[in-house]
Amino acid sequence: MSILVTGNAGFIGSHFVEFLLAQGEAKIVGLDSFNDYYDPALKRANVAAVSNDPRVTLIEGDFCDPEQVERVFQDHSPRVVVHLGAYAGVRYSVDHPLVYERNNVGGTLVLLEAARRHGVDRFLLVSSSTVYGQGAVAPFSESAPLGVPLSPYGATKQAAETLGLTYHLLHGLPVVCLRPFSIYGPRLRPDLALTIFCAAIATGRPLPLFGDGSVLRDFTHVRDLCAGLTAAMTAPGAIGQAINLGHDQPIAIRDVIVELERALGRRALVERLPPKPGDMPLTHADLSKARRLLGYAPKIAFADGVLEFVEWFRASRRKS
Ligand SMILES: NC(=O)c1ccc[n+]([C@@H]2O[C@H](COP(=O)([O-])OP(=O)(O)OC[C@H]3O[C@@H](n4cnc5c(N)ncnc54)[C@H](O)[C@@H]3O)[C@@H](O)[C@H]2O)c1
């Protein structure tokens, strides 16, 4: 059985491929365009550890291209699709919505179509906590109204989920939608706050803080997410469902800065800036559905995850 992982060169995708290999998966096909949303050299570094593994086939290509996707399905007959590829930045989407619509909605539809034609045992559609927007009540529950997303990114993820669930009802495609919450860990994307804060504190530069630091995020370690995704590949009750994958312990951004200061052994020089549009004031996952359907139980405490993250950050800076 081969598993197709889109976005395999990204932050989460590269961890997920390594996680699957560690579990003994025999055949993984990665499809990534190595786009320049952030430095593609970082993505090449992300896949370096698995690029010579005989169990892994890496394809550089665009899942918005139906012919290319058809070739991948014909050549590799994936039985499971784990669709992690996307434009994933919230703030960038405010000024570049069309790129998000093309990749996150159009690209997802191309993959759903190929999966429908060829048949798959499961299609994991990786969505986002940003589908919860204005009007959603915390902790965010899958059974309550989602509200209106505050960013085009969140809106494209809502649209992609809707398409996935329609394909499940209409064609019986075994789709599972997963909603990760503020994922972090080694190889974190350079556009995310934790990376930007860490670099600022480590180098003594001012740390840009949008708002007063009271925004709360349900930070979730990437290995906990990988365990949840892996469970969703086979869990019997998950098909046709949308499921939160968070940590259920929101942390204020100002406390994140304190944890980073502790881990780096340096004080932050905070530069206060006005709040950015598109950001939710709070994200908080209700995990009861994930626990019930997937046996999901996040294990990595934020303080431990930050220490590991800072260790990785220091090692990566020594290399570059
Ligand atoms: N990082 C988080 O905190 C977080 C939270 C919630 C949801 N997610 C979701 O998880 C997934 C992975 O996020 P990430 O943080 O690893 O982002 P990332 O940007 O590091 O990875 C996404 C990858 O998708 C690839 N890609 C984008 N468009 C493509 C296309 N048309 N064809 C082929 N490849 C394409 C990119 O080159 C990139 O390598 C995304 O779907 C994102 O929306 C992430």
The ligand as an SDF file (V2000), in Angstrom:
LIG
                    3D

 44 48  0  0  0  0  0  0  0  0999 V2000
    1.6000   24.9700   10.9930 N   0  0  0  0  0  0  0  0  0  0  0  0
    0.4500   25.0990   11.6350 C   0  0  0  0  0  0  0  0  0  0  0  0
    0.4050   25.6030   12.7620 O   0  0  0  0  0  0  0  0  0  0  0  0
   -0.8420   24.6110   11.0040 C   0  0  0  0  0  0  0  0  0  0  0  0
   -2.0240   24.7590   11.7490 C   0  0  0  0  0  0  0  0  0  0  0  0
   -3.2060   24.3410   11.1800 C   0  0  0  0  0  0  0  0  0  0  0  0
   -3.2210   23.7470    9.9450 C   0  0  0  0  0  0  0  0  0  0  0  0
   -2.0590   23.6130    9.2390 N   0  0  0  0  0  0  0  0  0  0  0  0
   -2.1340   22.9710    7.9250 C   0  0  0  0  0  0  0  0  0  0  0  0
   -1.1540   21.9520    7.8680 O   0  0  0  0  0  0  0  0  0  0  0  0
   -0.6420   21.8470    6.5390 C   0  0  0  0  0  0  0  0  0  0  0  0
    0.8750   21.9660    6.5160 C   0  0  0  0  0  0  0  0  0  0  0  0
    1.2400   23.2330    7.0800 O   0  0  0  0  0  0  0  0  0  0  0  0
    2.7730   23.6330    7.2950 P   0  0  0  0  0  0  0  0  0  0  0  0
    2.8190   24.5500    8.4670 O   0  0  0  0  0  0  0  0  0  0  0  0
    3.6270   22.4170    7.2670 O   0  0  0  0  0  0  0  0  0  0  0  0
    3.0090   24.5250    6.0020 O   0  0  0  0  0  0  0  0  0  0  0  0
    4.2560   24.5310    4.9620 P   0  0  0  0  0  0  0  0  0  0  0  0
    4.0780   25.7710    4.1530 O   0  0  0  0  0  0  0  0  0  0  0  0
    5.5350   24.3340    5.6940 O   0  0  0  0  0  0  0  0  0  0  0  0
    3.9660   23.2350    4.0760 O   0  0  0  0  0  0  0  0  0  0  0  0
    3.0640   23.2210    3.0160 C   0  0  0  0  0  0  0  0  0  0  0  0
    3.7510   22.5900    1.8260 C   0  0  0  0  0  0  0  0  0  0  0  0
    2.7980   22.5140    0.7490 O   0  0  0  0  0  0  0  0  0  0  0  0
    3.4860   22.7460   -0.4560 C   0  0  0  0  0  0  0  0  0  0  0  0
    2.5210   23.1790   -1.4680 N   0  0  0  0  0  0  0  0  0  0  0  0
    1.7260   24.2820   -1.4350 C   0  0  0  0  0  0  0  0  0  0  0  0
    0.9940   24.3710   -2.5500 N   0  0  0  0  0  0  0  0  0  0  0  0
    1.3020   23.2830   -3.3180 C   0  0  0  0  0  0  0  0  0  0  0  0
    0.8780   22.8030   -4.5840 C   0  0  0  0  0  0  0  0  0  0  0  0
   -0.0280   23.4760   -5.3110 N   0  0  0  0  0  0  0  0  0  0  0  0
    1.3960   21.6450   -5.0570 N   0  0  0  0  0  0  0  0  0  0  0  0
    2.3220   20.9490   -4.3270 C   0  0  0  0  0  0  0  0  0  0  0  0
    2.7760   21.3670   -3.1260 N   0  0  0  0  0  0  0  0  0  0  0  0
    2.2790   22.5210   -2.6160 C   0  0  0  0  0  0  0  0  0  0  0  0
    4.5090   23.8170   -0.1120 C   0  0  0  0  0  0  0  0  0  0  0  0
    5.6000   23.8600   -1.0280 O   0  0  0  0  0  0  0  0  0  0  0  0
    4.9350   23.4050    1.2970 C   0  0  0  0  0  0  0  0  0  0  0  0
    6.1020   22.6190    1.2800 O   0  0  0  0  0  0  0  0  0  0  0  0
   -1.3610   22.9150    5.7340 C   0  0  0  0  0  0  0  0  0  0  0  0
   -2.4830   22.3510    5.1090 O   0  0  0  0  0  0  0  0  0  0  0  0
   -1.8070   23.9120    6.7780 C   0  0  0  0  0  0  0  0  0  0  0  0
   -2.9270   24.6560    6.3520 O   0  0  0  0  0  0  0  0  0  0  0  0
   -0.8750   24.0450    9.7400 C   0  0  0  0  0  0  0  0  0  0  0  0
  1  2  1  0
  2  3  2  0
  2  4  1  0
  4  5  1  0
  4 44  2  0
  5  6  2  0
  6  7  1  0
  7  8  2  0
  8  9  1  0
  8 44  1  0
  9 10  1  0
  9 42  1  0
 10 11  1  0
 11 12  1  0
 11 40  1  0
 12 13  1  0
 13 14  1  0
 14 15  2  0
 14 16  1  0
 14 17  1  0
 17 18  1  0
 18 19  2  0
 18 20  1  0
 18 21  1  0
 21 22  1  0
 22 23  1  0
 23 24  1  0
 23 38  1  0
 24 25  1  0
 25 26  1  0
 25 36  1  0
 26 27  1  0
 26 35  1  0
 27 28  2  0
 28 29  1  0
 29 30  1  0
 29 35  2  0
 30 31  1  0
 30 32  2  0
 32 33  1  0
 33 34  2  0
 34 35  1  0
 36 37  1  0
 36 38  1  0
 38 39  1  0
 40 41  1  0
 40 42  1  0
 42 43  1  0
M  CHG  2   8   1  16  -1
M  END
$$$$
